[in-house]
Amino acid sequence: MGLQPGLTVRGLGRNELPVADWLCTCGHHERARGRRAVSELTTRTTVQQCPHITPATTGRAA
């Protein structure tokens, strides 16, 4: 089945190493491990809004 676009966080509050996977709608994948890295990733990601596509890459003028 694999990852679906969105943010998935596992291992919080269970004495485990937290892991977060973010799959952007454009296909960009990022993984964070550890509480600090997971916190940073969840703070800067916005589900349903791709930060990787700019007007230059879509052919639109800024």
C-alpha contacts under 8 A as a table, 3 or more apart, distances in Angstrom:
res1	aa1	res2	aa2	distance
3	L	23	L	7.16
4	Q	23	L	6.80
5	P	22	W	7.25
5	P	23	L	4.66
5	P	24	C	5.45
5	P	25	T	5.48
5	P	27	G	7.78
6	G	22	W	5.73
6	G	23	L	5.34
6	G	24	C	6.29
6	G	25	T	7.63
6	G	47	V	5.63
6	G	48	Q	7.45
7	L	20	A	7.05
7	L	21	D	5.80
7	L	22	W	4.46
7	L	23	L	6.55
7	L	42	T	7.73
7	L	47	V	6.94
8	T	20	A	5.48
8	T	21	D	5.20
8	T	22	W	6.41
9	V	12	L	7.56
9	V	18	P	7.10
9	V	19	V	5.79
9	V	20	A	4.24
9	V	21	D	6.53
9	V	38	V	7.81
10	R	18	P	5.66
10	R	19	V	5.36
10	R	20	A	6.29
11	G	14	R	5.89
11	G	15	N	7.40
11	G	16	E	5.15
11	G	17	L	5.88
11	G	18	P	4.39
11	G	19	V	6.43
12	L	15	N	7.46
12	L	16	E	6.87
12	L	17	L	7.55
12	L	18	P	5.45
13	G	16	E	7.34
17	L	33	R	6.90
17	L	34	G	5.67
17	L	35	R	7.42
18	P	33	R	5.86
18	P	34	G	5.17
18	P	35	R	5.87
18	P	38	V	6.88
19	V	31	R	7.14
19	V	32	A	5.67
19	V	33	R	4.57
19	V	34	G	6.41
19	V	38	V	6.45
20	A	31	R	5.61
20	A	32	A	5.17
20	A	33	R	6.59
20	A	38	V	5.72
20	A	41	L	7.65
20	A	42	T	7.98
21	D	29	H	7.19
21	D	30	E	5.85
21	D	31	R	4.53
21	D	32	A	6.61
22	W	29	H	5.70
22	W	30	E	5.25
22	W	31	R	6.37
22	W	45	T	7.84
23	L	27	G	6.24
23	L	28	H	5.79
23	L	29	H	4.51
23	L	30	E	6.59
24	C	27	G	5.32
24	C	28	H	5.17
24	C	29	H	6.38
24	C	47	V	7.38
24	C	48	Q	7.69
24	C	49	Q	8.00
24	C	50	C	6.29
25	T	28	H	7.39
25	T	48	Q	6.94
25	T	49	Q	7.83
25	T	50	C	6.49
26	C	50	C	6.76
26	C	52	H	7.48
26	C	53	I	7.81
32	A	37	A	5.37
32	A	38	V	5.23
32	A	41	L	6.81
33	R	37	A	5.86
33	R	38	V	6.04
34	G	37	A	5.47
34	G	38	V	5.98
35	R	38	V	5.21
35	R	39	S	5.99
36	R	39	S	5.11
36	R	40	E	6.23
37	A	40	E	5.12
37	A	41	L	6.17
38	V	41	L	5.11
38	V	42	T	6.09
39	S	42	T	5.26
39	S	43	T	6.11
40	E	43	T	5.14
40	E	44	R	6.39
41	L	44	R	5.46
41	L	45	T	6.11
42	T	45	T	5.54
46	T	49	Q	5.67
46	T	50	C	7.61
47	V	50	C	7.71
50	C	53	I	6.16
51	P	54	T	7.37
53	I	56	A	7.96
53	I	57	T	5.96
53	I	58	T	6.87
54	T	57	T	5.32
54	T	58	T	6.47
55	P	58	T	5.14
55	P	59	G	5.99
55	P	60	R	4.93
55	P	61	A	6.04
55	P	62	A	5.86
56	A	59	G	5.33
56	A	60	R	6.26
56	A	61	A	6.99
56	A	62	A	7.63
57	T	60	R	7.84
